Amino acid sequence: MVSHKEISQPLISAHDIDVDIGSKKILDGAHLDINTGEIVTLIGPNGAGKTTLVKVILGLLTPGHGVVKRKSGLRIGYVPQQFTIDPLIPLNVNRLMTLTVKATRAAVQQALATTGVSHLIDQSVSSLSGGEQQRVLLARALLREPDLLILDEPVQGVDFSGQVALYQLISDIRQQRGCAILMISHDLHIVMAQSDRVICLNAHVCCEGHPQEVGNNPEYIKMFGNKAAQTLGLYAHHHDHNHD
C-alpha cells in the first residue's frame, strides 16, 4: 500500500503539453502526473498522441509548449512499442540485455528470473516468441532498477492467455519493487481493470480517474462505445474479487 506521504511528490509531472507536426496538432494542452508506486494506464484511439506524450516525458521530444518536471535522480525503464531485430544478426538474450546497460551475467540472470525467462539467457533473440520477447524486454528495463517503468503496448503480439499472464506479472513487479508503472495500451478491458488510474487521451486529456469512473464517463463512452464500458465493468468486478 502506498501512503499519502509517498505520493505527495510526483515522479513526473507534465502540464500544458503542445506538439505540432507540420500543420497537425498531435497534443493540445495534454497533462500527465505519475506518482510513486501507482499503475497508470494511458488509453486512446490510434493517433491520439499517446506515444508522442511518452516521448515528451522521456525527453526524446521537445514540446512546442508546456513543462515537464522529473524527480531528481529519477530512473526510468522503458519498453518500446516496437522492437525489431534482423534475424540475420547473431544476437542472444544476454547480449541484448547489456547493449545499453553494463551488467554482470548474474545480474542479467536475476532480471530474467523476475520475468520468468532466465532459461532463455543464451537463446537467440530471433527465435523468441512474442510473449518471450516481451518478458525479455521487461527484464531489460528492470536492469536499470527503475523508479518508473514505461510500457508502450506491453502485450503486442501476445495471445490472450499470455496477455493475462503478462499483466499479472506487471502488477507483481509493482508490488515487489514499489516502482510506478505507466502503460500505454489499446487493450482497454484487462489493462484498465489492472490500473489504479486511467487517463483517456485524444490530443488532450478527455477524462481521467479510477477505471470505473473513466468507463462511465460520457467522453470515454463516446470514444469507445457502450459495449466497451459494459465489458470493462465485468473485468473490474473480477479484478476486485482477485484482490479480496
Buried (B, 14 or more C-beta within 10 A) or exposed (E): EBEEEEBEEBBBBBEEBBBEEEEEBBBBBBBBBBBBBBBBBBBBEEEBBBBBBBBBBBEEBEBEEBEBBBBEEBEBBBBBBEBEEEEEEEBBBBBBBBEEBEBEEEBBBBBBEBBBBBEBBEBBBBEBEEBBBBBBBBBBBBBBEBBBBBBBBBBBEBEEEBBBBBBEBBBEBBEEBEBBBBBBBBBBBBBBBBBBBBBBBBBBBBBBBBBBEBBBBEEBBEBBEEEBBEBBBEBBEEBEEEEE
